[in-house]
Amino acid sequence: MATERNMDPRKCPMPVQDPQIRKSNFDEVALGYTYEMAVNEAKRCLNCKNKPCTTACPVSIDIPAFIERVANEDMEGAYQIIARTSSLPAVCGRVCPQERQCESKCVRGIKGESVGIGRLERFVADYHREHCAELPQRPEPNGHKVAIIGSGPSGLTAAGDLAKSGYQVTIFEALHLAGGVLVYGIPEFRLPKIIVQKEIDNLKAIGVEIQTNMVIGKVLTIDELFDMGYEAIYIGSGAGLPRFMNIPGESLKGVYSANEYLTRINLMKAYLPDSKTPIKHSKKVAVVGGGNVAMDAARSAKRMGAEEVTIVYRRGMEELPARKEEVEHAQEEGIIFRTLTNPVEVIGDENGEVCGMKCVEMELGEPDASGRRSPVVKEGSEFTFEVDTMIMAIGTSPNPLLRSTTPGLETNRRGCIVTDGDSGKTSRDGVYAGGDAVTGAATVILAMGAGKAAAKAIDSYIRSRS
């Protein structure tokens, strides 16, 4: 029987916590669709035969097929379709920039709003978690071993795909908890850690082993992993080395990288009342940068009790790289945006602590290599404003440890591992890489796509040698 279509031009709104309440807690902001909302939104999908949304998905989820199942109220069937190609559906439904990927190609978006694909993916994954107690079955082993370095989204995806093909997969994680950026970088109010842990438990159920506190390059080298019988290695170690601006005053007390600030809050639970994790309880915070990490840091600072939190960004509001939803949520929570502004000095007091920032106003000039208009300084525009904490969220690069301990591993001038592109093959035989370790800081879903492609290439590589 044909599905009755919902021709409403607007997508069903996502219920959220009230901004005045949520800015004081770390509970999830977006509350998720109800059953009825999900079915109604799914009926907006036209079930296009050429599937433009699927072609725009980095992990190639059969989007019309899973949404059709939701429209017909077969939630478990919808989950099984997603799970064929995605190891982290509950994560992707929450943090992927669908508006720039699958939803940007949705036919319904031509004359209205796209279907809420991400919201439906989240609903399906949550419904499965709440109603299905069974863990996935472990596949028949094929007798081959693969090592994965890093348990972020790229490593977890590669591990999941390889384990489903029968490989004995071991993930080596540097931190004490698996999840990578999903646990140390993304705040609880955007991605509850219980969600991440459930996805990891599913991978363990199909045979993935995770060894924590294993800094590859220090505890073990890549060459030693090969000596231990691993036939291929995937590097998904991310980009955890923060960048700074190299301006005067960056070494003052109260200057954080966004990585450190968010790690203390998320991984080390500094937001809990009884936490012993040291962190500054600030009054006036400036966050430098305009991406999702900057929004996360600013919104976390507000929840940690800051009276005034300001985003300082050198381009305009239209050029902010953060997701539109994250910017809107930040504005609703009272975050101030000082755009076309760039810091030139951090000012300290007699105790060596941050007490202000010296900035200049900017204006947009000609487009740079990426097509974005380059900001240039307005002459005579220097000014200062009072802050007691400064958080740098201007990007990260890969840690140099792996490249310095792995002979023959080619990297570029930014320290990113060089690969052949689609397969993730590096200059070392049997070594593959993907995610932020190759691209520099990017999105969760792109890292997952790289992990998926590399898993396929590793499978072909090992089969060709067998």
For each residue, the residues with C-beta under 8 A, 3 or more apart:
1:
2:
3: 43 47 68 71 72
4: 43
5: 43 44 46
6: 40 41 43 44
7: 44
8: 44 112
9: 108 111 112 113
10: 112 113
11: 41 44 113 114 115 116 119
12: 33 37 40 41 116 119
13:
14: 30 31 32 33 116 119
15: 30 31 32 33 34
16: 22 29 30 31 329
17: 21 22 25 27 28 29 31
18: 21 22
19: 22 23 329 332 333 334
20: 23
21: 17 18 24 25
22: 16 17 18 19 25 27 29 189 333
23: 19 20 299 302 303 333 334
24: 21 303
25: 17 21 22 189 303
26: 187 188 189 271 303
27: 17 22 188 189
28: 17 31 188 189 190 192
29: 16 17 22 189 190 329
30: 14 15 16 94
31: 14 15 16 17 28
32: 14 15 119 122 123 126
33: 12 14 15 37 38 41 116 119 120 122 123
34: 15 37 38
35: 38 39 127
36: 39 40
37: 12 33 34 40 41 123
38: 33 34 35 41 42 70 119 120 123 124 127
39: 35 36 42 43 70 71 73
40: 6 12 36 37 43 44
41: 6 11 12 33 37 38 44 115 116 119 120
42: 38 39 45 67 68 70 71 115 120
43: 3 4 5 6 39 40 71
44: 5 6 7 8 11 40 41 108 115 116
45: 42 64 67 68 71 108 115
46: 5 107 108
47: 3 64 67 68
48: 51 52 53 64 107
49:
50:
51: 48 54 55 62 63 64
52: 48 55 56 105 106 107
53: 48 56 57 63 64 102 103 105 106 115 117
54: 51 57 60 61 62 63 64 102
55: 51 52 60 105
56: 52 53 101 102 104 105
57: 53 54 60 61 63 101 102 445
58: 101 445 446 448 449 452
59: 85 86 92 157 445 448 449 452
60: 54 55 57 85
61: 54 57 66 81 82 85 86 102 121
62: 51 54 65 66 81 84 85
63: 51 53 54 57 66 67 102 117
64: 45 47 48 51 53 54 67 68
65: 62 68 69 81
66: 61 62 63 69 70 78 79 81 82 120 121 124
67: 42 45 47 63 64 70 71 78 115 117 120
68: 3 42 45 47 64 65 71 72
69: 65 66 72 74 75 77 78 81
70: 38 39 42 66 67 73 74 75 78 120 123 124
71: 3 39 42 43 45 67 68
72: 3 68 69
73: 39 70
74: 69 70 77 78
75: 69 70 78 79 124 127 128 131
76: 79 80 128 131 132
77: 69 74 80 81
78: 66 67 69 70 74 75 81 82 124
79: 66 75 76 82 83 89 124 125 127 128 132
80: 76 77 83 84
81: 61 62 65 66 69 77 78 84
82: 61 66 78 79 85 86 89 121 124 125
83: 79 80 86 87 89 136
84: 62 80 81
85: 59 60 61 62 82 452
86: 59 61 82 83 89 92 157 448
87: 83 156 157 159 160 161 199 202 203 448
88: 91 92 153 156 157 199 444 448
89: 79 82 83 86 92 93 121 122 124 125
90: 93 94 122 125 126 129 195 198 199
91: 88 94 95 153 182 191 195 196 199 444
92: 59 86 88 89 95 96 118 121 444 445 448
93: 89 90 96 118 119 120 121 122 123 124 125 126
94: 30 90 91 118 122 190 191 195
95: 91 92 186 190 191 444
96: 92 93 101 118 443 444 445
97: 100 101 323 443 445
98: 101 102 103 117 118
99: 103 104 114 323 324 325
100: 97 104
101: 56 57 58 96 97 98 104 105 445
102: 53 54 56 57 61 63 98 105 106 117 118
103: 53 98 99 106 109 114 115 116 117 118
104: 56 99 100 101 109 114
105: 52 53 55 56 101 102 109
106: 52 53 102 103 109 114 115 117
107: 46 48 52 110
108: 9 44 45 46 111 112 113 114 115
109: 103 104 105 106 112 113 114
110: 107
111: 9 108
112: 8 9 10 108 109
113: 9 10 11 108 109
114: 11 99 103 104 106 108 109 117
115: 11 41 42 44 45 53 67 103 106 108 120
116: 11 12 14 33 41 44 103 119 120
117: 53 63 67 98 102 103 106 114 120 121
118: 92 93 94 96 98 102 103 121 122
119: 11 12 14 32 33 38 41 93 116 122 123
120: 33 38 41 42 66 67 70 93 115 116 117 123 124
121: 61 66 82 89 92 93 117 118 124 125
122: 32 33 89 90 93 94 118 119 125 126
123: 32 33 37 38 70 93 119 120 126 127
124: 38 66 70 75 78 79 82 89 93 120 121 127 128
125: 79 82 89 90 93 121 122 128 129
126: 32 90 93 122 123 129 130
127: 35 38 75 79 123 124 130 131
128: 75 76 79 124 125 131 132
129: 90 125 126 132 195 198
130: 126 127
131: 75 76 127 128
132: 76 79 128 129
133:
134:
135: 201 202 205
136: 83 202 205 206
137: 205 206
138: 205 206 207
139: 163 164 165 166 206 207
140: 166
141: 166 167 168 207
142: 165 166 167
143: 166 168
144: 166 167 168 231 462 466
145: 167 168 169 170 229 230 231
146: 162 167 168 169 170 230 231 232 233 234 458 462
147: 169 170 172 225 228 230 232 233 234
148: 151 155 158 159 169 170 171 172 233 234 236
149: 155 171 172 216 222 233 234 235 236 237 402
150: 154 155 171 172 173 174 180 235 236 237 238 435 437
151: 148 155 156 159 171 173 178 179 180 200 210
152: 155 156 179 180 181 182 236 237 238 435 436 447
153: 88 91 156 157 180 181 182 435 444 445 447 448 451
154: 150 157 158 236 238 434 435 436 437 447 448 450 451
155: 148 149 150 151 152 158 159 171 180 234 236 237 435 451
156: 87 88 151 152 153 159 160 171 178 179 180 199 200 203 448 451
157: 59 86 87 88 153 154 160 161 447 448 449 451 452 455
158: 148 154 155 161 162 234 236 434 451 452 454 455 458
159: 87 148 151 155 156 162 163 169 171 203 208 451
160: 87 156 157 163 164 203 206 208
161: 87 157 158 164 165 451 452 455 456
162: 146 158 159 165 167 169 455 458 459
163: 139 159 160 166 167 169 203 206 207 208
164: 139 160 161 206
165: 139 142 161 162 455 459
166: 139 140 141 142 143 144 163
167: 141 142 144 145 146 162 163 459 462
168: 141 143 144 145 146 207 209
169: 145 146 147 148 159 162 163 207 208 209
170: 145 146 147 148 208 209 210 211 230
171: 148 149 150 151 155 156 159 178 208 209 210 211
172: 147 148 149 150 211 214 216 220 225
173: 150 151 177 178 180 210 211 212 213 214
174: 150 213 214 215 216 237
175: 178 180 183 184 212 213 267
176: 212 213
177: 173 183 212 267
178: 151 156 171 173 175 183 200 210 212
179: 151 152 156 182 183 184 193 196 197 200
180: 150 151 152 153 155 156 173 175 183 184 185 236 238
181: 152 153 184 185 186 238 436 444
182: 91 152 153 179 185 186 191 196 444
183: 175 177 178 179 180 186 193 196 266 267
184: 175 179 180 181 259 262 263 266 267
185: 180 181 182 259 262 263 266 293 296
186: 95 181 182 183 190 191 262 266 296
187: 26 190 191 262 265 266 296 299 300
188: 26 27 28 191 192 193 266 271
189: 22 25 26 27 28 29 299 303
190: 28 29 94 95 186 187 296 326
191: 91 94 95 182 186 187 188 195 196
192: 28 188 195 196
193: 179 183 188 196 197 266
194: 197 198
195: 90 91 94 129 191 192 198 199
196: 91 179 182 183 191 192 193 199 200
197: 179 193 194 200 201
198: 90 129 194 195 201 202
199: 87 88 90 91 156 195 196 202 203
200: 151 156 178 179 196 197 203 204 210
201: 135 197 198 204 205
202: 87 135 136 198 199 205 206
203: 87 156 159 160 163 199 200 206 208 210
204: 200 201 207 208 209 210
205: 135 136 137 138 201 202
206: 136 137 138 139 160 163 164 202 203
207: 138 139 141 163 168 169 204
208: 159 160 163 169 170 171 203 204
209: 168 169 170 171 204
210: 151 170 171 173 178 200 203 204
211: 170 171 172 173 214
212: 173 175 176 177 178
213: 173 174 175 176 219
214: 172 173 174 211 219 220
215: 174 218 219 401
216: 149 172 174 219 220 221 222 225 237 402
217: 221 222 401 402 404 405 406
218: 215 401 405
219: 213 214 215 216
220: 172 214 216 224 225 228
221: 216 217 224 225 405 406
222: 149 216 217 225 226 233 402 405 406 409 428 431
223: 226 227 406 407
224: 220 221 227 228
225: 147 172 216 220 221 222 228 230 233
226: 222 223 230 233 430
227: 223 224
228: 147 220 224 225
229: 145
230: 145 146 147 170 225 226 233
231: 144 145 146 430 462 465
232: 146 147 430 431 432 458 461 462
233: 146 147 148 149 222 225 226 230 430 431 432
234: 146 147 148 149 155 158 424 432 433 434 451 454 455 458
235: 149 150 402 417 426 431 432 433 434 437
236: 148 149 150 152 154 155 158 180 433 434 435 437 447 450 451
237: 149 150 152 155 174 216 240 398 399 402 437
238: 150 152 154 180 181 398 435 436 437 447
239: 396 397 398 399 416 436 437 440 441
240: 237 259 396 398 399
241: 396 397 398 399 400 415
242: 257 258 259 260 392 395 396
243: 392 394 395 396 397
244: 250 257 392 394
245: 250 288 343 392 394
246: 250
247: 250 343 344 345 346
248: 345 346
249: 252 255 345 346 347 348 354
250: 244 245 246 247 255 346 392
251: 255
252: 249 255 346 348 352 353 354
253: 348 351 352 353 354
254: 280 282 353 354 388 389 390
255: 249 250 251 252 346 354 389 390 391 392
256: 260 261 280 389 390 391 392
257: 242 244 260 261 391 392 393
258: 242 261 262 287 289 293 294 296 297 391 392 393
259: 184 185 240 242 262 263 396
260: 242 256 257 263 264
261: 256 257 258 264 265 279 297 300 301 391
262: 184 185 186 187 258 259 265 266 293 296 297 300
263: 184 185 259 260 266 267 268
264: 260 261 267 268 270 277 278 279
265: 187 261 262 268 269 270 271 279 300 304
266: 183 184 185 186 187 188 193 262 263 269
267: 175 177 183 184 263 264
268: 263 264 265 275 277
269: 265 266 272 275 277
270: 264 265 275 277 278 279 304
271: 26 188 265 275 300 303 304
272: 269 275
273:
274:
275: 268 269 270 271 272
276:
277: 264 268 269 270
278: 264 270
279: 261 264 265 270 304
280: 254 256 388 389
281: 304 305
282: 254 285 301 304 305 306 388 389
283: 306 307 308 388
284: 306 307 308 309 310 386 387 388 389
285: 282 298 301 306 308 309 310 387 388 389 390 391
286: 309 310 312 343 357 385 387 389 390 391
287: 258 294 297 298 301 309 310 311 312 390 391 393
288: 245 294 312 313 343 390 391 392 393 394
289: 258 293 294 311 312 313 392 393 394 395
290: 294 311 313 315 319 320 321 322 339
291: 294 295 320 321 322 393 395
292: 295 296 321 322 323 326
293: 185 258 262 289 296 297 393 441
294: 258 287 288 289 290 291 297 298 311 313 322 393
295: 291 292 298 299 311 322 323 326 327 329 330 335
296: 185 186 187 190 258 262 292 293 299 300 326
297: 258 261 262 287 293 294 300 301 391 393
298: 285 287 294 295 301 302 309 310 311 330 335 391
299: 23 187 189 295 296 302 303 309 329 330 333 335
300: 187 261 262 265 271 296 297 303 304
301: 261 282 285 287 297 298 304 306 309 389 391
302: 23 298 299 306 309 333 334 335
303: 23 24 25 26 189 271 299 300
304: 265 270 271 279 281 282 300 301
305: 281 282
306: 282 283 284 285 301 302 309 389
307: 283 284
308: 283 284 285 336
309: 284 285 286 287 298 299 301 302 306 334 335 336
310: 284 285 286 287 298 335 336 337 338 385 387
311: 287 289 290 294 295 298 330 335 336 337 338 339
312: 286 287 288 289 338 341 342 343 357 359
313: 288 289 290 294 320 337 338 339 340 341
314: 339 340 341 342 362 375
315: 290 319 320 339 340 362 364 372 373 375
316: 319 320 339 340 364
317: 320 327 337 339
318:
319: 290 315 316 364 372 373
320: 290 291 313 315 316 317 327 339
321: 290 291 292
322: 290 291 292 294 295 326 327
323: 97 99 292 295 326 327
324: 99 327 328
325: 99 328 329
326: 190 292 295 296 322 323 329 330
327: 295 317 320 322 323 324 330 331
328: 324 325 331 332
329: 16 19 29 295 299 325 326 332 333
330: 295 298 299 311 326 327 333 335 337
331: 327 328 334 335 337
332: 19 328 329
333: 19 22 23 299 302 329 330
334: 19 23 302 309 331
335: 295 298 299 302 309 310 311 330 331
336: 308 309 310 311
337: 310 311 313 317 330 331
338: 310 311 312 313 341 359
339: 290 311 313 314 315 316 317 320
340: 313 314 315 316 361 362 363 364 375
341: 312 313 314 338 359 360 361 362
342: 312 314 359 360 362 375 377
343: 245 247 286 288 312 346 357 358 359 390
344: 247 358 359 360 382
345: 247 248 249 357 358
346: 247 248 249 250 252 255 343 354 356 357 358 390
347: 249 354 355 356 357 358 384
348: 249 252 253 351 352 353 354 355
349: 352 353 354 355
350:
351: 253 348
352: 252 253 348 349
353: 252 253 254 348 349 388
354: 249 252 253 254 255 346 347 348 349 387 388 389 390
355: 347 348 349 386 387 388
356: 346 347 384 385 386 387
357: 286 312 343 345 346 347 384 385 387 390
358: 343 344 345 346 347 382 383 384
359: 312 338 341 342 343 344 382 383 384 385
360: 341 342 344 377 378 381 382 383
361: 340 341 377 378 381 383
362: 314 315 340 341 342 375 376 377 378
363: 340 375 376 378
364: 315 316 319 340 373 374 375 376
365: 373 374 375 376
366: 373 374
367: 370 371 372 373 374
368: 371 372 373 374
369:
370: 367
371: 367 368
372: 315 319 367 368
373: 315 319 364 365 366 367 368
374: 364 365 366 367 368
375: 314 315 340 342 362 363 364 365
376: 362 363 364 365
377: 342 360 361 362 381
378: 360 361 362 363 381
379:
380:
381: 360 361 377 378
382: 344 358 359 360
383: 358 359 360 361
384: 347 356 357 358 359
385: 286 310 356 357 359
386: 284 355 356
387: 284 285 286 310 354 355 356 357 390
388: 254 280 282 283 284 285 353 354 355
389: 254 255 256 280 282 284 285 286 301 306 354
390: 254 255 256 285 286 287 288 343 346 354 357 387
391: 255 256 257 258 261 285 286 287 288 297 298 301
392: 242 243 244 245 250 255 256 257 258 288 289
393: 257 258 287 288 289 291 293 294 297
394: 243 244 245 288 289
395: 242 243 289 291 440 441
396: 239 240 241 242 243 259 436 440 441
397: 239 241 243 414 415 416 440 441
398: 237 238 239 240 241 402 403 411 415 416 417 436 437 440
399: 237 239 240 241 402
400: 241 403 404 415
401: 215 217 218 404 405
402: 149 216 217 222 235 237 398 399 405 406 409 417 437
403: 398 400 406 409 411 415 417
404: 217 400 401
405: 217 218 221 222 401 402
406: 217 221 222 223 402 403 409 428 431
407: 223
408: 427 428
409: 222 402 403 406 417 426 427 428 431
410: 417 418 426 427
411: 398 403 415 416 417 418
412: 415 416 418
413:
414: 397 440
415: 241 397 398 400 403 411 412
416: 239 397 398 411 412 437 438 439 440
417: 235 398 402 403 409 410 411 426 433 437 438
418: 410 411 412 426 427 438
419: 423 424 425 426 432 433 434 438
420: 423 424 425
421:
422: 453 457
423: 419 420 432 453 454 456 457
424: 234 419 420 432 433 434 438 450 453 454 457
425: 419 420 432 457
426: 235 409 410 417 418 419 431 432 433
427: 408 409 410 418
428: 222 406 408 409 431
429:
430: 226 231 232 233 461
431: 222 232 233 235 406 409 426 428
432: 232 233 234 235 419 423 424 425 426 454 457 458
433: 234 235 236 417 419 424 426 437 438 454
434: 154 158 234 235 236 419 424 437 438 447 450 451 453 454
435: 150 152 153 154 155 236 238 438 439 442 446 447 450 451
436: 152 154 181 238 239 396 398 439 440 441 442 447
437: 150 154 235 236 237 238 239 398 402 416 417 433 434
438: 416 417 418 419 424 433 434 435 450
439: 416 435 436 442 446 450
440: 239 395 396 397 398 414 416 436
441: 239 293 395 396 397 436
442: 435 436 439 446 447
443: 96 97 446 447
444: 88 91 92 95 96 153 181 182 447 448
445: 57 58 59 92 96 97 101 153 448 449
446: 58 435 439 442 443 449 450
447: 152 153 154 157 236 238 434 435 436 442 443 444 450 451
448: 58 59 86 87 88 92 153 154 156 157 444 445 451 452
449: 58 59 157 445 446 452 453
450: 154 236 424 434 435 438 439 446 447 453 454
451: 153 154 155 156 157 158 159 161 234 236 434 435 447 448 454 455
452: 58 59 85 157 158 161 448 449 455 456
453: 422 423 424 434 449 450 456 457
454: 158 234 423 424 432 433 434 450 451 457 458
455: 157 158 161 162 165 234 451 452 458 459
456: 161 423 452 453 459 460
457: 422 423 424 425 432 453 454 460 461
458: 146 158 162 232 234 432 454 455 461 462
459: 162 165 167 455 456 462 463
460: 456 457 463 464
461: 232 430 457 458 464 465
462: 144 146 167 231 232 458 459 465 466
463: 459 460 466
464: 460 461
465: 231 461 462
466: 144 462 463
